[in-house]
């Protein structure tokens, strides 16, 4: 399928400058690194978006709704690309959005859909890199109107389709060199691009922020207790929070929030469990993060009981005043007798 082949080649060029979603180091990788690019098209309004992430940081974006349509650098590190590069990338993005539109039109014909209404196409692809920069695995997936879906299998030589139109795409790709183009891109160019972008943003991407951890306790209306394990201001975003009761995992009974950005480049997350009053000491929160020298175990600690300070001060003052009054009275009485 000619359109899809040219479309992917264009995406290869896009990724040449921007990479990685779960990456760590340019030196020696401690964990896997991932390049993630997302693109989507809403057909009715001809609205297209293209975004790329390095780790969990967005580094590039294109939004056709903006007054000036161009691909923009939006990473927190300095843009080291020349203006000619951005112009070239913008033209490529516009061209593959046109190809997306053609794909959606083909889908409408297959299903005999009306051209009116909202029809969407979304594509997600990227690669994981192991320590020392070696390729681990990659992915490529396409979703159309939320009912047709096709993804590249782990062998990177075959496809799994869901839906009539997706099966047609698989046949077209099987009779062309599209699959090889995807495989070569994921195994080579994607990795090279990832390492390059990691070098550009190494002062941000290769650092870690240790999570600030604590456990809170709140009484519920039914008199049970909610214990919430908090992890704040950590980077990178990958973290695990697990509640245990007497060393038994409580995953099925735990409510876990999404990992959310804090607004300063770090992230926050919590995990909560509901317990019976008086059993708080049986529950422990286990936290694992790259910024910790070793996994941490926390539990709710009741506040220390302290003697109230202000009542003591007030009592002391009143006692002093009373003693003073008694002394004055005794002195006055002695004088009156004399």
C-alpha positions in Angstrom: 0.0 0.0 0.0 1.9 3.0 -1.3 0.4 5.6 0.9 1.2 3.8 4.1 4.8 3.2 3.0 5.5 6.8 2.3 3.6 7.7 5.4 5.9 5.6 7.6 9.0 6.9 5.9 7.9 10.4 6.8 7.5 9.4 10.4 10.9 7.9 10.4 12.2 11.4 9.5 10.2 12.9 12.2 11.6 10.6 14.8 15.1 11.2 13.8 15.2 14.3 16.0 13.0 13.2 18.9 12.8 10.1 20.9 12.1 8.1 24.0 9.4 7.8 26.5 10.8 5.6 29.2 14.5 6.3 28.7 17.1 6.9 31.3 20.7 7.3 30.3 23.0 8.2 27.5 25.9 6.7 29.5 24.8 3.2 30.6 21.0 2.6 30.7 19.8 1.4 34.0 16.3 0.5 32.7 14.7 0.2 29.4 14.2 3.3 27.2 11.2 4.0 25.0 10.5 6.3 22.1 6.8 7.1 21.9 5.2 9.1 19.1 1.4 9.6 18.9 -0.6 11.0 16.0 -4.3 11.4 15.5 -6.7 12.8 12.9 -10.3 13.8 13.3 -11.8 13.6 9.8 -14.9 15.8 10.1 -13.0 18.9 11.0 -9.7 17.8 9.3 -8.1 18.3 12.7 -4.8 16.6 13.2 -2.4 16.4 16.1 1.1 14.8 16.4 3.0 14.6 19.7 6.2 12.9 20.8 7.4 12.1 24.3 10.9 11.6 25.8 10.4 9.7 28.9 7.2 11.3 30.2 8.2 14.7 28.8 6.6 16.0 25.6 9.4 17.2 23.3 7.5 18.0 20.1 4.0 18.8 19.0 1.9 19.7 16.0 -1.7 20.9 16.2 -3.5 21.9 13.0 -5.9 24.1 15.0 -3.2 26.6 15.7 -3.1 29.8 13.7 0.4 29.0 12.5 0.7 25.4 11.5 4.1 24.0 12.3 5.8 21.4 14.3 7.3 22.9 17.5 10.0 22.0 19.9 8.5 21.9 23.4 11.0 20.0 25.5 12.6 21.7 28.5 16.0 21.4 27.0 17.4 23.8 24.3 16.3 23.2 20.7 19.4 22.3 18.7 17.6 21.8 15.4 18.0 24.3 12.5 15.0 26.2 11.2 15.2 24.3 7.9 14.7 21.1 9.8 11.4 22.3 11.4 10.1 23.5 8.1 10.8 20.1 6.5 9.2 18.2 9.4 6.1 20.4 9.3 5.7 19.6 5.6 6.0 15.9 6.3 3.4 16.1 9.0 0.9 17.9 6.8 1.4 15.3 4.1 0.8 12.3 6.3 -2.3 13.9 7.7 -3.5 14.0 4.1 -2.7 10.3 3.8 -4.6 9.7 7.0 -7.6 11.3 5.5 -7.4 9.0 2.5 -7.2 6.0 4.8 -10.3 7.1 6.6 -12.1 7.6 3.3 -11.3 4.0 2.3 -12.7 2.8 5.7 -15.9 4.7 5.1 -16.3 3.0 1.7 -15.7 -0.5 3.2 -18.3 0.0 5.9 -20.6 2.2 3.7 -20.5 4.9 6.4 -21.7 8.4 5.8 -18.9 11.0 5.4 -20.7 13.2 8.0 -19.9 12.6 11.6 -16.7 12.1 13.5 -14.2 9.6 12.3 -10.8 9.2 13.9 -7.5 7.6 13.2 -4.8 7.2 15.8 -1.3 5.8 15.5 1.2 4.9 18.2 4.7 3.5 17.7 8.1 3.5 19.3 11.0 1.4 20.6 12.5 0.2 23.8 16.3 0.2 24.4 18.2 -1.9 26.8 21.3 -1.0 28.8 24.2 0.2 26.7 21.8 1.3 24.0 20.8 -2.1 22.5 17.4 -2.6 20.9 14.9 -4.5 23.1 11.6 -4.4 21.3 9.3 -2.1 19.4 5.6 -1.5 18.7 3.4 -0.1 16.0 -0.3 0.1 16.2 -3.2 1.8 14.3 -6.7 2.3 15.6 -9.6 3.6 13.3 -12.9 4.7 14.7 -12.3 2.7 17.8 -13.5 -0.5 16.1 -10.7 -1.3 13.7 -7.3 -2.0 15.2 -4.1 -3.5 13.9 -0.8 -4.0 15.7 2.7 -5.3 14.9 3.3 -8.6 16.6 6.4 -9.3 18.8 8.2 -11.0 15.9 8.0 -7.7 14.0 7.1 -9.7 10.9 3.4 -10.2 11.2 0.3 -8.3 12.2 -2.8 -8.9 14.4 -5.9 -7.2 13.0 -9.3 -6.6 14.6 -12.1 -5.6 12.3 -12.9 -5.9 8.6 -10.8 -2.9 7.5 -7.9 -3.8 9.6 -7.8 -7.3 7.9 -7.7 -5.6 4.6 -4.7 -3.5 5.7 -2.9 -6.6 6.8 -3.3 -8.2 3.4 -2.1 -5.0 1.7 0.9 -4.7 4.0 1.8 -8.4 3.6 2.1 -8.0 -0.2 4.4 -4.9 0.1 7.6 -4.1 1.9 5.7 -2.0 4.5 6.4 -4.5 7.3 10.1 -4.5 6.6 10.1 -0.7 6.6 8.5 -0.6 10.0 10.8 -3.3 11.4 14.0 -1.6 10.2 12.8 1.7 11.5 12.1 0.3 15.0 15.4 -1.6 15.2 17.8 1.0 13.9 16.7 4.5 13.3 14.4 4.7 16.3 17.3 3.6 18.5 19.7 6.1 17.0 17.2 8.9 17.4 16.6 8.0 21.0 20.2 8.1 21.9 20.6 11.4 20.1 17.7 13.0 21.9 18.9 11.7 25.2 22.2 13.4 24.6 20.4 16.7 24.0 18.3 16.4 27.2 20.7 14.5 29.4 20.8 17.0 32.2 17.1 16.5 32.6 16.5 13.0 31.4 19.4 11.4 33.2 18.6 12.8 36.6 16.4 11.3 39.3 14.4 12.9 42.0 13.8 10.8 45.1 10.1 10.6 46.1 9.0 12.2 49.3 7.0 9.6 51.1 4.4 9.6 53.9 1.2 7.8 55.0 -2.0 9.6 56.0 -5.0 8.3 58.0 -8.6 9.4 57.6 -11.7 8.2 59.4 -14.6 7.3 57.0 -18.3 7.8 57.7 -18.7 4.1 58.4 -16.0 4.3 61.0 -13.5 2.4 58.9 -10.1 3.9 58.2 -8.5 5.0 54.9 -4.7 4.7 54.8 -3.2 6.6 51.9 0.5 6.1 50.9 1.8 9.2 49.1 4.8 9.6 46.8 5.5 13.2 45.8 8.1 15.1 43.7 9.7 12.1 42.1 11.3 11.6 38.7 11.2 9.5 36.5 7.5 8.7 36.5 7.9 4.9 36.9 7.1 3.9 40.5 5.3 1.1 42.4 3.2 1.5 45.5 2.0 -1.7 47.1 0.0 -2.1 50.3 0.5 -5.3 52.3 -1.5 -6.7 55.3 0.8 -8.9 57.4 3.0 -9.3 54.3 0.1 -10.3 52.2 -0.4 -8.2 49.0 -3.6 -6.1 49.1 -3.5 -5.3 45.4 -7.2 -6.3 44.8 -8.3 -4.1 47.7 -6.1 -1.1 46.8 -7.2 2.1 45.0 -4.2 3.6 43.1 -4.2 7.0 41.4 -2.7 7.7 38.0 0.8 9.0 38.0 0.3 12.8 37.7 2.7 15.6 36.9 3.4 18.0 39.7 3.9 20.9 37.4 7.6 21.3 38.0 8.9 18.3 36.0 8.3 15.8 38.8 5.4 13.5 39.5 3.1 12.3 42.3 1.0 9.2 43.0 -0.9 7.6 45.9 -2.3 4.2 46.8 -5.1 3.9 49.4 -6.5 0.9 51.3 -9.5 0.8 53.7 -8.9 -1.0 57.0 -10.7 -1.6 60.3 -10.0 0.8 63.1 -7.3 -0.6 65.3 -5.7 -2.7 62.6 -3.6 0.1 61.0 -0.4 -1.3 62.4 -0.9 -4.5 60.3 -0.6 -2.6 57.0 2.6 -1.5 55.3 3.2 0.4 52.1 6.1 -0.8 49.9 7.6 1.7 47.5 10.1 1.1 44.7 11.6 3.9 42.6 14.8 4.4 40.7 15.7 7.4 43.0 15.6 5.2 46.1 18.8 3.3 47.1 16.5 0.4 48.0 12.7 -0.2 48.3 11.1 1.6 51.2 8.6 0.3 53.6 6.2 2.7 55.4 3.4 2.4 57.9 1.1 4.9 59.5 2.6 6.1 62.7 0.2 7.7 65.2 1.3 11.1 66.4 3.2 11.2 69.6 1.1 12.2 72.6 2.6 15.4 74.1 1.6 17.4 77.1 -0.2 20.6 75.9 2.1 23.5 76.2 -0.3 26.4 76.4 -2.4 25.1 79.2 0.7 24.6 81.3 1.9 28.1 80.6 -1.5 29.6 81.5 -1.7 27.5 84.6 1.8 28.6 85.6 0.9 32.3 85.1 -2.3 31.9 87.1 -0.5 30.1 89.8 2.1 32.9 90.0 -0.6 35.6 90.1 -2.4 33.7 92.9 0.8 33.3 94.9 1.6 37.0 94.5 -1.9 37.9 95.6 -1.6 35.7 98.7 1.8 37.2 99.6 0.4 40.7 99.2 -2.5 39.9 101.4 -0.3 38.4 104.1 2.0 41.4 104.1 -1.0 43.8 104.3 -2.5 41.8 107.1 0.7 41.8 109.1 1.0 45.6 108.7 -2.5 46.2 109.9 -1.9 44.2 113.0 1.2 46.2 113.7 
